[in-house]
Amino acid sequence: MKRITTYILIVMVTSTAGCSSFLEVENIGKSTTPSFFAELTGLQSAYYGLYSATYSFYDDYAINYPDLASDLVDTTPNAEEAQTDIYNFLALPEDNAGYPRMFWRGAYSVVTNANNIIYYGPDLKDDYPNDTDEIDRIIAHAYFIRALMFLNLCNAYCQTYTYTTDASHLGIPLPIHPISFNDVIARSSLKEAYVQIIEDFNTALMTLEKTGETDVYYASATACRALLARVYLYMGNYDLAEQYASEVIEEVPLTPYAEYEMMFRYPHENKGKEAILRMSGYDKSSSISKLYDPSNSPKAVPSAKLLAQFDDPDDIRRQRLLHYDPVYEGYEDDIHGYEMDACVKYYVNDKYKKDNNGLYGHSDPFVVRCSEMYLIRAEALCNRTNPDLDGAASDLKALIARATNKSEGDIVLEYSGQDEMDTLIERERMRELCFEGHRLLDIARRHQNLERDEESPATTKYLAYPDYRFVLPICQLEMDSNSAMKQNPGYEGAE
């Protein structure tokens, strides 16, 4: 995978007086950006670099932040300060080395490079008339990645879509072209941000529908539909959430029981039949693997609350992905830790640490997979105007049957109305999607309180919805230099 790297300063002027906001951005190109994009090879290099940067973002901030700040993870004494600050809801605007700044910087770095591709790409068509399809394809991927980053930024820095009745509350800055010195970037409303996200996904979909791409490490028409299903669920538009989820389910099967563990732990051997989009960690280090590494003093472990959600001892998710056993791994020494409850989704056994090219084993975090589509459809069926609770139950049974290696007919779910079905759906989301970056937003969008179990070592075990700490503060570097920027309520004057 090609990677051409340089560092530039993106300048956002925030007033006529010339106050500027500086974001250090890793621009996949050269400091002379227009000349770099004057060649098709430059556009292609930027395309590969865009995905490399997206992997780096997903391998840490996109997944780790919403899990560490949830009720399904507990940190250990081995955790780093930035991780414990998130876990204990101590993040402040001044945390320039912590998640408030690094999440912001990481996502907008990717947005900047996507914007370069979108802006400069069309100009290449005159010089490369035989490559217009390739140029359009790369531009479509940039639209997709930009939408994905905008969605992640909304999840981290904004209260959920239904926080206000019309989503008129604070959203995010929406730069949709390369930033110039005279640009003023303020926060949109969340409704405006979602309009842009949907537009970008649909723009990507129109082109990717034609290309028919199927590589799960890159965007596809199916990935566009899957993310649109997620977006519409977040908005409470259950009809469209159901529609898009159903379209994806028609195309993508579930990974069978026998391959389920492998698709997480050894993607080089099994990408997963249900994979829709995941990021490639090939020949890269992994922050998420180090966070949960059960063989080397994990920094975070499953909470007692998460483990209590499992009622079947044969559930592979509990048995193999939330429990580490050195004997099962084939270790016969004392240097690979001890048997314990731990997240094993990102753990690579030593025997797979080197491939035939001498490169290190890797974790490939999921952006979206088909199991989530079943959960989205179940929630949509449960909450739409004319609920279909039996249909929702059928979707849950498909996941539970796969996880327990049983037939769907053997699965019994007890429910007598929407509330009980919704509780079953929430439980299944915890069991199926834990450690994949969903839980904090799931709590917030359901307008629930965050309640950790009594065994939790957290200094804050309870947040009443809608506590301001359900979202991150805007980093102080941005606030100090951007007079158009508004801080999230609750963090003003924080020390």
TIGU-596929 format. One record per residue (C-alpha): residue number from 1; z negated, y negated, x negated. Coordinates in steps of 0.25 Angstrom, whole numbers. Layout:
BEGIN
VEXLUM    n     up  north   east
VEXLUM  NUM      Z      Y      X
...
This chain:
BEGIN
VEXLUM    n     up  north   east
VEXLUM    1      0      0      0
VEXLUM    2      4    -13     -6
VEXLUM    3     -6    -24     -8
VEXLUM    4     -3    -38    -13
VEXLUM    5    -15    -47    -13
VEXLUM    6    -19    -61    -16
VEXLUM    7    -29    -71    -11
VEXLUM    8    -26    -83     -4
VEXLUM    9    -34    -94      4
VEXLUM   10    -31    -95     18
VEXLUM   11    -34   -110     22
VEXLUM   12    -37   -113     36
VEXLUM   13    -39   -128     38
VEXLUM   14    -49   -131     49
VEXLUM   15    -48   -146     51
VEXLUM   16    -40   -158     47
VEXLUM   17    -50   -161     36
VEXLUM   18    -45   -149     29
VEXLUM   19    -57   -140     30
VEXLUM   20    -52   -126     26
VEXLUM   21    -56   -112     29
VEXLUM   22    -53   -102     18
VEXLUM   23    -52    -87     20
VEXLUM   24    -49    -79      7
VEXLUM   25    -37    -70     12
VEXLUM   26    -31    -58      5
VEXLUM   27    -16    -61      7
VEXLUM   28     -8    -49      6
VEXLUM   29      3    -57     -1
VEXLUM   30      4    -68    -11
VEXLUM   31     -3    -81    -12
VEXLUM   32     12    -87    -10
VEXLUM   33     12    -80      4
VEXLUM   34     26    -85      9
VEXLUM   35     33    -80     -4
VEXLUM   36     26    -66     -3
VEXLUM   37     31    -64     11
VEXLUM   38     45    -68      7
VEXLUM   39     48    -54      3
VEXLUM   40     47    -42     12
VEXLUM   41     39    -34      2
VEXLUM   42     29    -45      3
VEXLUM   43     28    -43     18
VEXLUM   44     27    -28     16
VEXLUM   45     16    -30      6
VEXLUM   46      8    -39     15
VEXLUM   47      9    -28     26
VEXLUM   48      3    -18     18
VEXLUM   49     -8    -28     13
VEXLUM   50    -11    -31     27
VEXLUM   51    -15    -17     30
VEXLUM   52    -23    -16     17
VEXLUM   53    -31    -28     21
VEXLUM   54    -33    -23     35
VEXLUM   55    -38    -10     29
VEXLUM   56    -48    -18     21
VEXLUM   57    -53    -26     33
VEXLUM   58    -54    -13     42
VEXLUM   59    -61     -5     31
VEXLUM   60    -73    -15     31
VEXLUM   61    -74    -27     41
VEXLUM   62    -67    -22     53
VEXLUM   63    -74     -9     54
VEXLUM   64    -87    -11     47
VEXLUM   65    -92    -24     53
VEXLUM   66    -91    -20     68
VEXLUM   67    -98     -7     64
VEXLUM   68   -109    -12     56
VEXLUM   69   -112    -23     67
VEXLUM   70   -113    -12     77
VEXLUM   71   -123     -2     82
VEXLUM   72   -117     10     77
VEXLUM   73   -119      8     62
VEXLUM   74   -132      6     53
VEXLUM   75   -131      1     39
VEXLUM   76   -139      7     28
VEXLUM   77   -146      1     16
VEXLUM   78   -133      3      8
VEXLUM   79   -126     -7     17
VEXLUM   80   -121    -20     11
VEXLUM   81   -126    -34     15
VEXLUM   82   -113    -37     23
VEXLUM   83   -114    -24     30
VEXLUM   84   -129    -26     34
VEXLUM   85   -127    -40     38
VEXLUM   86   -117    -35     48
VEXLUM   87   -126    -24     53
VEXLUM   88   -138    -33     55
VEXLUM   89   -130    -44     61
VEXLUM   90   -133    -54     49
VEXLUM   91   -119    -58     46
VEXLUM   92   -118    -74     45
VEXLUM   93   -107    -83     43
VEXLUM   94   -111    -85     28
VEXLUM   95   -109    -71     25
VEXLUM   96    -97    -73     16
VEXLUM   97    -98    -60     10
VEXLUM   98   -100    -53     23
VEXLUM   99    -93    -48     36
VEXLUM  100    -92    -62     42
VEXLUM  101    -83    -67     31
VEXLUM  102    -76    -54     26
VEXLUM  103    -72    -49     40
VEXLUM  104    -66    -63     43
VEXLUM  105    -59    -64     29
VEXLUM  106    -54    -49     30
VEXLUM  107    -48    -51     44
VEXLUM  108    -41    -64     41
VEXLUM  109    -36    -60     28
VEXLUM  110    -28    -49     36
VEXLUM  111    -24    -59     46
VEXLUM  112    -18    -68     36
VEXLUM  113    -10    -58     30
VEXLUM  114     -5    -53     43
VEXLUM  115     -1    -68     46
VEXLUM  116      7    -69     33
VEXLUM  117     15    -56     37
VEXLUM  118     17    -62     51
VEXLUM  119     21    -76     46
VEXLUM  120     30    -72     34
VEXLUM  121     36    -59     39
VEXLUM  122     46    -64     48
VEXLUM  123     53    -73     38
VEXLUM  124     57    -60     30
VEXLUM  125     66    -56     41
VEXLUM  126     78    -65     36
VEXLUM  127     77    -60     22
VEXLUM  128     74    -45     26
VEXLUM  129     83    -43     38
VEXLUM  130     83    -28     36
VEXLUM  131     68    -28     36
VEXLUM  132     65    -35     49
VEXLUM  133     59    -23     56
VEXLUM  134     49    -21     44
VEXLUM  135     45    -36     44
VEXLUM  136     42    -35     59
VEXLUM  137     34    -23     57
VEXLUM  138     26    -29     46
VEXLUM  139     24    -41     54
VEXLUM  140     19    -33     66
VEXLUM  141      9    -26     58
VEXLUM  142      4    -40     54
VEXLUM  143      2    -44     68
VEXLUM  144     -6    -31     71
VEXLUM  145    -15    -33     59
VEXLUM  146    -17    -48     63
VEXLUM  147    -21    -44     77
VEXLUM  148    -31    -33     71
VEXLUM  149    -38    -43     62
VEXLUM  150    -39    -53     73
VEXLUM  151    -45    -42     82
VEXLUM  152    -55    -39     71
VEXLUM  153    -59    -53     69
VEXLUM  154    -61    -55     84
VEXLUM  155    -70    -43     84
VEXLUM  156    -79    -48     73
VEXLUM  157    -80    -63     75
VEXLUM  158    -78    -64     90
VEXLUM  159    -86    -60    102
VEXLUM  160    -79    -50    110
VEXLUM  161    -67    -53    120
VEXLUM  162    -76    -52    132
VEXLUM  163    -87    -61    126
VEXLUM  164    -82    -72    135
VEXLUM  165    -74    -70    148
VEXLUM  166    -61    -76    142
VEXLUM  167    -63    -73    128
VEXLUM  168    -63    -88    125
VEXLUM  169    -74    -86    114
VEXLUM  170    -72    -88     99
VEXLUM  171    -61    -79     93
VEXLUM  172    -55    -79     79
VEXLUM  173    -45    -88     71
VEXLUM  174    -31    -83     74
VEXLUM  175    -22    -87     62
VEXLUM  176     -8    -81     66
VEXLUM  177      0    -87     54
VEXLUM  178     -3    -89     39
VEXLUM  179    -14   -100     38
VEXLUM  180    -10   -113     32
VEXLUM  181    -19   -124     27
VEXLUM  182    -18   -133     40
VEXLUM  183    -21   -122     49
VEXLUM  184    -34   -122     58
VEXLUM  185    -40   -109     62
VEXLUM  186    -50   -109     73
VEXLUM  187    -55    -98     81
VEXLUM  188    -47    -94     93
VEXLUM  189    -54    -89    106
VEXLUM  190    -55    -74    107
VEXLUM  191    -45    -73    118
VEXLUM  192    -35    -80    109
VEXLUM  193    -38    -70     98
VEXLUM  194    -36    -58    107
VEXLUM  195    -23    -64    112
VEXLUM  196    -18    -65     97
VEXLUM  197    -23    -51     94
VEXLUM  198    -15    -45    106
VEXLUM  199     -3    -53    103
VEXLUM  200     -3    -48     88
VEXLUM  201     -5    -34     92
VEXLUM  202      7    -35    102
VEXLUM  203     16    -42     92
VEXLUM  204     13    -30     82
VEXLUM  205     15    -20     94
VEXLUM  206     29    -25     97
VEXLUM  207     34    -22     83
VEXLUM  208     26    -10     80
VEXLUM  209     31     -3     93
VEXLUM  210     45     -4     87
VEXLUM  211     41      1     73
VEXLUM  212     34     13     78
VEXLUM  213     24     14     66
VEXLUM  214     14     25     66
VEXLUM  215      6     24     53
VEXLUM  216     -8     23     57
VEXLUM  217    -11     14     45
VEXLUM  218     -3      3     51
VEXLUM  219     -1     -4     64
VEXLUM  220      7      2     75
VEXLUM  221     11     -1     89
VEXLUM  222      0      9     93
VEXLUM  223    -10      2     85
VEXLUM  224     -6    -11     92
VEXLUM  225     -9     -4    105
VEXLUM  226    -22      1    101
VEXLUM  227    -27    -12     96
VEXLUM  228    -22    -19    109
VEXLUM  229    -30     -8    117
VEXLUM  230    -43    -12    108
VEXLUM  231    -40    -27    110
VEXLUM  232    -39    -26    125
VEXLUM  233    -51    -17    126
VEXLUM  234    -59    -28    119
VEXLUM  235    -53    -38    129
VEXLUM  236    -57    -30    141
VEXLUM  237    -43    -28    145
VEXLUM  238    -45    -14    149
VEXLUM  239    -31    -11    155
VEXLUM  240    -24    -15    142
VEXLUM  241    -34     -8    134
VEXLUM  242    -32      5    142
VEXLUM  243    -17      3    141
VEXLUM  244    -15      1    126
VEXLUM  245    -26     12    123
VEXLUM  246    -18     22    132
VEXLUM  247     -5     18    125
VEXLUM  248    -11     22    112
VEXLUM  249    -18     35    117
VEXLUM  250     -4     39    121
VEXLUM  251      1     38    107
VEXLUM  252    -11     42     98
VEXLUM  253    -19     55     99
VEXLUM  254    -33     57     96
VEXLUM  255    -37     63     82
VEXLUM  256    -41     77     85
VEXLUM  257    -55     82     82
VEXLUM  258    -51     90     70
VEXLUM  259    -45     77     63
VEXLUM  260    -55     67     68
VEXLUM  261    -64     66     56
VEXLUM  262    -53     67     46
VEXLUM  263    -45     55     52
VEXLUM  264    -57     46     48
VEXLUM  265    -61     52     35
VEXLUM  266    -48     56     29
VEXLUM  267    -37     48     34
VEXLUM  268    -28     52     22
VEXLUM  269    -28     66     29
VEXLUM  270    -29     62     43
VEXLUM  271    -25     48     48
VEXLUM  272    -30     52     62
VEXLUM  273    -21     55     74
VEXLUM  274    -28     44     82
VEXLUM  275    -26     34     71
VEXLUM  276    -19     21     76
VEXLUM  277    -22     12     65
VEXLUM  278    -31     14     53
VEXLUM  279    -32      6     40
VEXLUM  280    -28     14     27
VEXLUM  281    -39     14     16
VEXLUM  282    -30     22      6
VEXLUM  283    -33     18     -8
VEXLUM  284    -43      7     -3
VEXLUM  285    -58      7     -4
VEXLUM  286    -66      7      9
VEXLUM  287    -77     -1     14
VEXLUM  288    -80      6     26
VEXLUM  289    -81     20     19
VEXLUM  290    -91     14     10
VEXLUM  291    -99      8     21
VEXLUM  292   -101     22     28
VEXLUM  293   -100     31     16
VEXLUM  294   -110     42     19
VEXLUM  295   -109     49      5
VEXLUM  296   -113     36     -2
VEXLUM  297   -124     28      5
VEXLUM  298   -118     23     18
VEXLUM  299   -120      8     21
VEXLUM  300   -119     11     36
VEXLUM  301   -121     23     45
VEXLUM  302   -120     27     60
VEXLUM  303   -131     22     68
VEXLUM  304   -140     30     76
VEXLUM  305   -134     24     89
VEXLUM  306   -120     29     85
VEXLUM  307   -125     43     82
VEXLUM  308   -132     43     95
VEXLUM  309   -118     42    102
VEXLUM  310   -114     56     99
VEXLUM  311   -119     67    108
VEXLUM  312   -110     78    103
VEXLUM  313   -114     84     89
VEXLUM  314   -100     89     88
VEXLUM  315    -94     75     89
VEXLUM  316    -86     74     76
VEXLUM  317    -88     59     76
VEXLUM  318   -103     61     75
VEXLUM  319   -102     74     67
VEXLUM  320    -92     70     56
VEXLUM  321    -90     55     56
VEXLUM  322   -104     51     58
VEXLUM  323   -111     61     49
VEXLUM  324   -110     64     34
VEXLUM  325   -112     77     28
VEXLUM  326   -110     79     13
VEXLUM  327   -108     94     16
VEXLUM  328    -98     92     26
VEXLUM  329    -91     83     16
VEXLUM  330    -91     95      6
VEXLUM  331   -100     88     -4
VEXLUM  332   -109     97    -12
VEXLUM  333   -117     86    -20
VEXLUM  334   -128     76    -18
VEXLUM  335   -119     63    -20
VEXLUM  336   -112     62     -7
VEXLUM  337   -124     58      2
VEXLUM  338   -131     66     12
VEXLUM  339   -129     70     27
VEXLUM  340   -130     58     36
VEXLUM  341   -125     51     48
VEXLUM  342   -114     42     43
VEXLUM  343   -100     37     46
VEXLUM  344    -90     46     40
VEXLUM  345    -78     40     46
VEXLUM  346    -74     33     33
VEXLUM  347    -80     43     23
VEXLUM  348    -70     50     13
VEXLUM  349    -75     63      7
VEXLUM  350    -74     64     -8
VEXLUM  351    -63     74     -8
VEXLUM  352    -54     64     -1
VEXLUM  353    -57     52    -10
VEXLUM  354    -45     54    -19
VEXLUM  355    -31     57    -13
VEXLUM  356    -19     63    -21
VEXLUM  357    -16     49    -26
VEXLUM  358    -30     47    -32
VEXLUM  359    -33     36    -21
VEXLUM  360    -47     36    -14
VEXLUM  361    -49     42     -1
VEXLUM  362    -50     31     10
VEXLUM  363    -54     27     24
VEXLUM  364    -44     22     34
VEXLUM  365    -52     14     45
VEXLUM  366    -46     15     59
VEXLUM  367    -41      2     66
VEXLUM  368    -39     10     79
VEXLUM  369    -37     24     83
VEXLUM  370    -34     31     96
VEXLUM  371    -49     35     99
VEXLUM  372    -51     20    101
VEXLUM  373    -40     20    112
VEXLUM  374    -47     31    120
VEXLUM  375    -60     22    120
VEXLUM  376    -52     10    123
VEXLUM  377    -45     16    135
VEXLUM  378    -58     23    140
VEXLUM  379    -65      9    139
VEXLUM  380    -53      2    146
VEXLUM  381    -53     13    157
VEXLUM  382    -68     12    159
VEXLUM  383    -68     -3    160
VEXLUM  384    -55     -7    167
VEXLUM  385    -54    -12    182
VEXLUM  386    -52      2    187
VEXLUM  387    -60     11    178
VEXLUM  388    -56     25    174
VEXLUM  389    -69     31    169
VEXLUM  390    -63     45    169
VEXLUM  391    -51     40    160
VEXLUM  392    -61     33    151
VEXLUM  393    -69     46    150
VEXLUM  394    -56     54    147
VEXLUM  395    -54     45    135
VEXLUM  396    -68     47    130
VEXLUM  397    -67     62    132
VEXLUM  398    -55     62    123
VEXLUM  399    -63     56    111
VEXLUM  400    -76     64    113
VEXLUM  401    -68     77    115
VEXLUM  402    -61     75    102
VEXLUM  403    -74     71     94
VEXLUM  404    -81     83     99
VEXLUM  405    -69     93     98
VEXLUM  406    -70     96    113
VEXLUM  407    -60     95    125
VEXLUM  408    -61     83    134
VEXLUM  409    -65     92    145
VEXLUM  410    -77     96    138
VEXLUM  411    -82     81    137
VEXLUM  412    -91     76    148
VEXLUM  413    -94     61    150
VEXLUM  414   -104     56    160
VEXLUM  415   -101     43    166
VEXLUM  416   -103     37    180
VEXLUM  417    -96     23    179
VEXLUM  418    -90     13    170
VEXLUM  419   -103     10    162
VEXLUM  420   -106     24    158
VEXLUM  421    -91     26    154
VEXLUM  422    -92     14    146
VEXLUM  423   -104     19    139
VEXLUM  424    -97     32    136
VEXLUM  425    -85     24    130
VEXLUM  426    -94     15    121
VEXLUM  427   -101     28    116
VEXLUM  428    -88     34    113
VEXLUM  429    -83     21    106
VEXLUM  430    -95     22     97
VEXLUM  431    -93     37     94
VEXLUM  432    -78     36     91
VEXLUM  433    -76     22     85
VEXLUM  434    -89     21     77
VEXLUM  435    -87     15     63
VEXLUM  436    -73     10     66
VEXLUM  437    -77     -5     69
VEXLUM  438    -78     -5     85
VEXLUM  439    -93     -5     89
VEXLUM  440    -98    -19     87
VEXLUM  441    -86    -24     96
VEXLUM  442    -88    -13    106
VEXLUM  443   -103    -18    108
VEXLUM  444    -99    -32    109
VEXLUM  445    -87    -31    118
VEXLUM  446    -95    -22    128
VEXLUM  447   -105    -34    128
VEXLUM  448   -116    -25    123
VEXLUM  449   -128    -27    115
VEXLUM  450   -128    -21    101
VEXLUM  451   -140    -11    100
VEXLUM  452   -143     -3     87
VEXLUM  453   -152      9     88
VEXLUM  454   -166      7     83
VEXLUM  455   -164     15     71
VEXLUM  456   -154      5     66
VEXLUM  457   -158     -2     53
VEXLUM  458   -152    -15     58
VEXLUM  459   -160    -28     59
VEXLUM  460   -152    -31     71
VEXLUM  461   -152    -20     81
VEXLUM  462   -148    -27     94
VEXLUM  463   -138    -38     97
VEXLUM  464   -137    -43    112
VEXLUM  465   -123    -45    116
VEXLUM  466   -117    -56    114
VEXLUM  467   -124    -58    101
VEXLUM  468   -117    -67     91
VEXLUM  469   -118    -57     81
VEXLUM  470   -108    -48     88
VEXLUM  471    -98    -56     79
VEXLUM  472    -97    -61     65
VEXLUM  473    -99    -75     61
VEXLUM  474    -87    -83     56
VEXLUM  475    -89    -83     41
VEXLUM  476    -95    -96     35
VEXLUM  477    -84    -99     26
VEXLUM  478    -74   -100     38
VEXLUM  479    -84   -109     45
VEXLUM  480    -86   -118     34
VEXLUM  481    -72   -121     31
VEXLUM  482    -66   -120     45
VEXLUM  483    -70   -131     55
VEXLUM  484    -62   -124     66
VEXLUM  485    -70   -111     65
VEXLUM  486    -81   -108     75
VEXLUM  487    -93    -99     71
VEXLUM  488    -97    -88     80
VEXLUM  489   -108    -92     90
VEXLUM  490   -122    -88     84
VEXLUM  491   -117    -89     69
VEXLUM  492   -117   -105     69
VEXLUM  493   -127   -109     59
VEXLUM  494   -130    -95     55
VEXLUM  495   -138    -94     41
